[in-house]
Amino acid sequence: MKYQGVLKKMPTENLETVQYYLDMETDFLHVNQLLGKTIEMTFEKYECLSCHLNKQIYRQGFCKSCFFETPNAGDWIMRPELSKAHLGIEDRDLEYEKKVQLQPHIVYLANSSNVKVGVTRKQQVPTRWIDQGAHEAIEIVEVPNRYLAGITEVALKEHVADKTNWRKMLKNDIEDENLVDWRNRLSAYIPEEVKEYFIENNTETQLQFPVSQYPEKPKSLNIVKEQSYSGKLVGVKGQYLIFEDQTVFNVRANEGLVVGINVSI
């Protein structure tokens, strides 16, 4: 079966094992059902997620001009502490920024390669943890806007990592941690104006990924450079497709690329 579409972050469902989907132009592929099958992927062209033109992707699925113009790529997205909608100050589009920033946000700990702190909108739990390949996670605070979450993350990352080691995550070279203990220790460093939002007495969320074989030395696929690739799919973790020959492909990092996918039955 041949499919074609522009790559976007894979939607997921947190069931007993995480379920993954690929949104193609005319089909919605259930990726878990492709495990054990040979997948051929070809690069066709670019399609910016904002202007939809065939222009080289710069970052986050956008061409260069859209990246510096669209409100979907403002600095406050990667750095929540720069959020200003709660002050009525516009970055690129105040209405959009109010809609996204002025809603409940969670500061959390997730363990994917190591314990790290992160920020997400409340409605993105547990999706955000799945996208990072975390096998366990816990909420620390729930705040009413993105700015408060951002200043909390800045304070906590003085004492805990804020990055994931993708190779370690994919190799499943992980240790279980007591995230309740981590949360309680880190509570001392929460900014004063956020202390009232501290979450007590919650437990860890555990996540199971559909992987039958983890790579010992993951090799990242650059589909633009290679133009085509074929391999047997043996797992999905985070936003990565994992193949039998230890090749891995980060779907999210390749947003805005139009690819053809051929599945051998």
KOLTORMI-741104 format. One record per residue: residue in three letters; x negated, y, z of N, C-alpha, C in turn. Coordinates in steps of 0.2 Angstrom, whole numbers, plus 5000, padded with zeros to 4 digits. Atoms other than C-alpha are relative to their C-alpha. Last residue first. Layout:
% KOLTORMI-741104
ALAXYZXYZXYZ ...
//
This chain:
% KOLTORMI-741104
ILE499650044996498849665018499649935001 SER500050065002497549795012500449955004 VAL500050064995498049965016500049944997 ASN499850065003497550115005499949945005 ILE500150064996497450285012500349944997 GLY499650065002497150435002499949955004 VAL500350065001496550595011500549954997 VAL499550055003496950775011499749944998 LEU500250045005495850865024500649964997 GLY500049965006496650995034499749974994 GLU499449975002496250905051499950054994 ASN499950005008494650815050500650034998 ALA500649965003494050845068500150014993 ARG499949934998495850775074499450054997 VAL499449975004495650615064500150085001 ASN499649964996493950575071500550044996 PHE499849955004493250425061500550045005 VAL499449974996492250295069500150064996 THR499849935002491050175060500650025004 GLN500249954995490550025071500050074997 ASP500749995002490649895056499750065005 GLU500450064998492249835064499350014999 PHE500050055005493150005062499549955003 ILE500650044999493750125076500049944995 LEU499950075003494950265072499349965000 TYR500550035004494650415084500349934997 GLN499749995007495950535091499549964995 GLY500149935001495650465108500450024994 LYS500149974993495550285106499950074999 VAL499949935000496050175091500050035007 GLY499849964994495450005087500250074999 VAL500050044994494849865076500350045006 LEU499849964995495249935058500049965006 LYS499550044996494249835045500250045006 GLY500250044995493249955033500649975004 SER499650054999493250055017499849955006 TYR500350054994492550225015500549945000 SER499550064999492750355001499649965005 GLN499550005005492050534997500549945001 GLU500050065003490450505007500549994995 LYS500650025002490150685011500049934996 VAL500149955005491950735013499449984996 ILE499650025006492350575023499950054994 ASN499949935003490950615036500449984993 LEU499949995007491150455046500150074998 SER499549955002490350455064500150004992 LYS500349965005489250305068500650044997 PRO499549975004489650225085499750044995 LYS500349945002488250115092500550044995 GLU500650004996488949975103499650074998 PRO500750005003490649995095499550015005 TYR500349944999492249935105499350004996 GLN500850015001493149785098499850075001 SER500250074999495049745101499249995000 VAL500750015002495549925105499949935001 PRO500050065004497349985107499449984997 PHE500149985007497150105122500049934996 GLN500250065004497850085139499950014993 LEU499850015008498150235150499649944997 GLN500550045004498150255169500349994993 THR499750035005498950405178499549964996 GLU500350005006498250445195500549974995 THR500450055001499350485210499750004993 ASN499950045006500150635217499549954999 ASN499650074999500150675236500249974993 GLU500350054995499650865234500449934999 ILE499650055000499750985219499849955005 PHE500450064999498951155222500549945000 TYR499850055005500051295216499749935000 GLU499450024998499851395232500349954995 LYS499950054995498051395229500749985002 VAL499850065003498051495213500249945005 GLU499349995003497851665219500449944997 GLU499549984995496451615230500750014997 PRO499949924999495451535216500650015005 ILE499549965003495251345218500150075001 TYR500349955005493551295224500650034996 ALA500349944997494151205240499850054996 SER499549964998495351095230499750065004 LEU500049945004493851015222500550055002 ARG500649964999493650895236500050064996 ASN500049974993495450845236499450045001 ARG499549945000495550825217499950035007 TRP500349945004493950715217500450065000 ASP500549974996494650605231499750064996 VAL499749964995496250585221499550035005 LEU499849935002495250545206500450045005 ASN499449984996494450395213500250074999 GLU500149964994493350345199500650015004 ASP499449974997493350205187499850045006 GLU499950034993491750185177500650035003 ILE499649964995491550205158500049965007 ASP500550004995490450145144500350045006 ASN499650024994492050115133499549995006 LYS500350074998490850125118500449975006 LEU499950055005492050265112499749935001 MET499350015000492050365128500249944995 LYS499950044994490150355129500749985000 ARG500450075001489950415111500249955006 TRP499650045004491250555114499749934998 ASN500550035004490350625129500449954996 THR500050075001491850735135499449974996 LYS500150035007491550915141500149925001 ASP499449985004492151015156500049974993 ALA500149995007491050935169500650034997 VAL499950065004491250965188500050014993 HIS500150064996490751085201500149944997 GLU500649994996490551255192499849935004 LYS500650035004491851185180499350025003 LEU500250074998493051215195499449974995 ALA500250014994493051405194499849935002 VAL500749975000493151415175499749995007 GLU500450055003494651285176499350035000 THR500150064995495551385189499549964997 ILE500449974995495351555179499849945005 GLY500749995002496051465164499550025005 ALA500350075001497551385173499350024998 LEU500250034993497951565180499749934999 TYR500649964997497851635162499849975007 ARG500650035002498951495154499450045003 ASN500349985006500451535164499349984999 PRO499549975004501651475178499850034993 VAL499949924999500451365187500450024994 GLU499549985005500351175190500250075001 VAL499649944999498751125199500550014995 ILE500249974994497750965201500450065002 GLU499849935000498550845189499750035007 ILE499649984994497750665188500050084999 ALA499949934999496950565174500450025006 GLU499749984994496350385170500050085000 HIS499650064997495850295154500350025007 ALA500150014993495450465145500449945003 GLY500250074999495250455126499949985008 GLN500750004997495350645125499749935001 ASP500549975005496850635114499350005002 ILE500050055005497750525127499550024994 TRP500550054998497350645140499949954995 ARG500749975000498150785130499549955003 THR500350005007499650685126499350025000 PRO500750025000500050645145499650004993 VAL500250064996500550785148500449944998 GLN500550045004500750905133499749955005 GLN499750055005502350975140499549964996 LYS499650054997501451045155500349954995 ARG499349994998500351145144500349945003 THR499550015005498551095145500650035002 VAL499349965000496951135154500449984995 GLY499749975006495351035158500750035001 VAL499449964999494150965171500350034994 LYS500049935002493050825168500650035002 VAL499449964998492650655176499950074997 ASN500249974993491450555165500650045002 SER500750025000491650465148499750025007 SER500150035006493550475148499349974999 ASN500650055001494050515165500049974994 ALA499950065005495250665166499349965000 LEU500750045000495450795180500249944995 TYR500050074999496950915177499249985001 VAL500750024999497451095177499949935002 ILE500350044995499251105171499250005000 HIS500650035002500151245163499849955005 PRO500450034995501951305165499449964996 GLN499650064999502551425151499549965005 LEU499649994994501951605148500549945001 GLN500449994994500451565136500550005007 VAL500550064998501351475122499750015007 LYS499650075001502951585119499549945003 LYS499650004995502051745125500349935001 GLU500450014994500651715113500450005006 TYR500350065000501851695099499649985006 GLU499550044999502751855103499849925000 LEU499850004993501151945105500649955002 ASP499250005000500451905089500349995006 ARG499850005008498551925086500750014999 ASP500650025003497851965104500150004992 GLU500050045006499252065111499349984998 ILE500549985004499352135129499949954994 GLY499749975006500952115138499550024995 LEU500149935000499952075154500450044995 HIS499649994994500651895155499950085002 ALA499349995001500151885137500450025006 LYS499749934998498351915141500750014999 SER499349995001497451745140500250075003 LEU500049945004495551755140500750024999 GLU500149944996495451625154500150074997 PRO499449984997496251495142499950075005 ARG500249974993494651485133500650035003 MET500650044997494851365118499850035007 ILE499850075000496651435115499449965002 TRP499750034993496251605122500249934999 ASP500550024995495051635107500349975006 GLY500349954996496451645095499549975005 ALA500850014999496651495083499750065004 ASN500250074998498551475082499349995001 PRO499950004993498851665081499849935003 THR499550034997498151655063500050005008 GLU499449965000496951785057500649965004 PHE500149944997495151725060500650055000 PHE500250014994495551545056499950065004 CYS499550014995496551595042499849995007 SER499649934999495151685033500649985005 LYS500349954996493951535036500450065001 CYS500549975004495151395031499750065003 PHE499949935003496051315045499450024995 GLY499550015006496151135051500150064996 GLN499350014997495351175068500549994995 ARG500050034993493751255060500849995001 TYR500549974996493151305043500049975007 ILE499849994994494151195030499450035004 GLN500450044996493651225012500250025007 LYS500649964998495151305003499649965005 ASN500650045001496451204993499450045001 LEU500450005006497851314999499449955001 HIS499850065004499151265013499650004993 CYS499849975007499051445020500149944995 SER499749945000499051385038500350024994 LEU499450014996498551205039500550065001 CYS500049964993497251235026500749995003 GLU499449965000497351095012500150035007 TYR499849964994495751025006500750025000 LYS500149925000495550894993500150035007 GLU499749975006495550704989499950074999 PHE499949934999494450615001500350034994 THR500449965005494650425000500250085001 MET499949934999495050305014499650044995 GLU500449965004495150115012500250075000 ILE499849935002495850025027499550034995 THR500549965004495649835029500350064998 LYS500049995007496849765042499450044997 GLY500250075004496549695059500050014993 LEU500650034997497449845067499949934997 LEU500550015005498649925054499449975003 GLN499950065005500149895065499549994995 ASN500150064996499450005079500149944995 VAL500750025000499350145066499949945003 HIS500150024993501250165064499349975000 LEU500450064999501150265047500049985008 PHE500249994994502550395044499649935002 ASP500050064995502750405026499850025007 THR499450035001503050535012500249945005 GLU499549965003501750655015500749974999 MET500249995007500750565028500650034996 ASP499549965004501050585047499750014993 LEU500349955005499850455055500650034996 TYR499749995006500550375071499650054996 TYR500349945004499750305087500450004993 GLN499850015007500550195101499850074996 VAL499849945004499650195118500149984993 THR500649985004499750025126500250064996 GLU500550044997501149995139499350014997 LEU499750064998501950145131499549965004 ASN500350034994501250325130500449945002 GLU499550024995501750375113499749965005 THR500050074996500650465101500649995004 PRO499550004994500650595087499949935003 MET499550055000498950595077500550005006 LYS500150044994498150765075500649945000 LYS499849964994498450815057499949965006 LEU500150034993497650745041500250055005 VAL500549964997498450805024500049985008 GLY499749944996499350665015499450045003 GLN500449945000499250515004500350055004 TYR499749944997499750335005499650064999 LYS500449945001499350174995500450065003 MET499649945000500050005000499650065000 
//
